[in-house]
Amino acid sequence: MLRKLHADCCEVSTPAKLNLSLEVSAQRPDGYHELETLMVTINVFDTLRFTQAPAGHLGLCNHWCVSRQHHTTPDSLPTGPDNLVLQAASLLLRTTGVSRGVDIDLFKRIPLAAGLAGGSSDAAGTLVGLNSLWNLGLSLSDLSELGARLGSDVPFFLAATTAAICRGRGEIIEPIRLTTSLHFVVVKPAAGLSTAQVFQNCQPAQVPISSSGLVRSLQCGDLGRVGLQLFNRLGAPAEKLCDQVSQLRDRFTRLPVLGHLMSGSGTSYFGLCHNSQQARQLAGRLRSTHPGQVFAVQSCV
């Protein structure tokens, strides 16, 4: 969501996502894997504020908006060239050839190394925000092409949809329409995982599992079947690399959720709930027993 605060300043809210299915098939010549994943955005948001600055200046200040007890602080977030926000801003300057500058304040709520794509969402938000602030006139299609160069999940956040099947390495987007809100309880344990390391330990499917059945269940509003069809090929390698993921799977197995799954390459784990009340109740129960961050969330509309 883009908000123009005044002529020299704008804000963008950037959502997290959950993967309801994620299949990994053959490795591609470019080193990535062929994917088919069904992603939905959820109502946990970072906020990016962009303020005009002298040409050539790209500044980034991080603000962590949750308790420091979760072991993640502004100092944990890179502010140099490894940060996807600055990479997105630099890519826009190189591509368009304009001479511009910006100060960026990032208000961070989406956990890091969590499989929730906070970095990719922030990169997409940066492309949108600076396209507006700098009056570049690029289309969403143009921004999506640039986003694919930054990361596999970035095009999804530029697709003007809250749910989609993403194929290729993630850049081929097929929007889908949800007929009902989905409610989840999400746990991000203290540990994180490297996406590259999880993929390195993943055995691609010989016979890939399609997300088509899951899509039909979603569009029929059959949440019971949705819960049974949640799937993530990266779950097994993530559990081998991080005991906290397997502990969460065991814990969620004992909860009265419709289904449960690790999101993306982890380490966040979620349960599909019957309604918002159940999501809040389970979140309260889990906060008392699990270190890390616990969210009661719903899919964006």
Sequence and secondary structure as in RCSB ss.txt:
>XXXX:A:sequence
MLRKLHADCCEVSTPAKLNLSLEVSAQRPDGYHELETLMVTINVFDTLRFTQAPAGHLGLCNHWCVSRQHHTTPD
SLPTGPDNLVLQAASLLLRTTGVSRGVDIDLFKRIPLAAGLAGGSSDAAGTLVGLNSLWNLGLSLSDLSELGARL
GSDVPFFLAATTAAICRGRGEIIEPIRLTTSLHFVVVKPAAGLSTAQVFQNCQPAQVPISSSGLVRSLQCGDLGR
VGLQLFNRLGAPAEKLCDQVSQLRDRFTRLPVLGHLMSGSGTSYFGLCHNSQQARQLAGRLRSTHPGQVFAVQSC
V
>XXXX:A:secstr
 EEEEETTEEEEEEEEEEEEEEEEEEE TTS EEEEEEEEEEEEEEEEEEEEESTT EEEEEEE S GGGS  GG
GS  STT HHHHHHHHHHHHH    EEEEEEEE S SSSSS HHHHHHHHHHHHHHHHTT    HHHHHHHHHHH
 TTHHHHTSS SEEEEEETTTEEEE   SS  EEEEEE S    HHHHHHT    SS   SHHHHHHHHHT HHH
HHHH EETTHHHHHHH HHHHHHHHHHHTS  SEEEE TTSS EEEEESSHHHHHHHHHHHHTT SSEEEEEEB 
 
